């Protein structure tokens, strides 16, 4: 306790006591006073500063709100470093996904599913990369999943130049995992198109991931054939052919010992991410404290008692003559 009181309480003790040590009454000679008997009051008065310092120290500890963890436990849980790579090209506006109550485009469906995926893995570091003609890192690897979900909600088609650079997007996700020390490192790529832009072929990106021990899961999102786009014309709803390069996505996944998945509706897309969630598990031991008990009350009481006692004693025979 003295260690705590020394830096924090000593200035107050100095102001209250040591500055008062200058003599207020002057005597021509004090040797005669030295022959007076030493009483308990003379001895006790020396303890008032210590009592005051102790009271201040207890109050400082109380203000720090000491707590004790209850229900301590060690839990075996899973932790993986994951980078989610999401296509935001304009083809992701295709309206071929739906819930029971509304139709939604591919990107909105991906955001719903990825949101759930993130929340199901609270102990993983997860990053997010959006891509179209170029990749853009929305979030580096982080455990702040609430913030990550906020960034996910801000994704929209057209935020990047419209093309599909799958190889460059994979390279960006791989780069985020390059220095990771996790036992399992994963990139999950979701796209609805074909690689038609960028400097790096997808196969080369997959070879780099394999060399770094990174597994890639690829997801092709969307139905086959003609799909509806937002808006309409004189001839009816706007339509677009769905073009997913499944051969490339399968090759990328196989190169890194990952898997390729195809999702044609919301439920199958959810099943894809559930499968990935189930496959990527690495156990670690985490110490948890589920409840905390406040312990400041005792320090507060002792601090007030010490200060009150010092104040009371200072009004008795132990008081200094002004």
Buried (B, 14 or more C-beta within 10 A) or exposed (E): EEEBBEEBBBEBBEEBBEEEEEEEEEEEEEEEEEEEEEEEEEEBBEEBBBBBBBBBBBBBBBEEEBEEEEEEEEEEBBBBBBBBBBBBBBBBBBBBBEEEEEEBBBBBBBBBBBBBBBEEBEBBBBBBBBBBBBBBBBBEBBEEBEEBBEBBEEBBBEEBEEBBBBBBBBBBBBBBBEEBEBEBBBBBBBBBBBBEBBEBBBBBBBBBBBEBBBBBBBBBBBBEEEBBBEEEEEEEEBBBEBEBBEEBBBBBBBBBEBBBBBBBBBEEBBBBBBEBBEEBEBEEEEEEEEEEEEEBEEBBEBBBBBBEBBEEBBEEEBEEEE
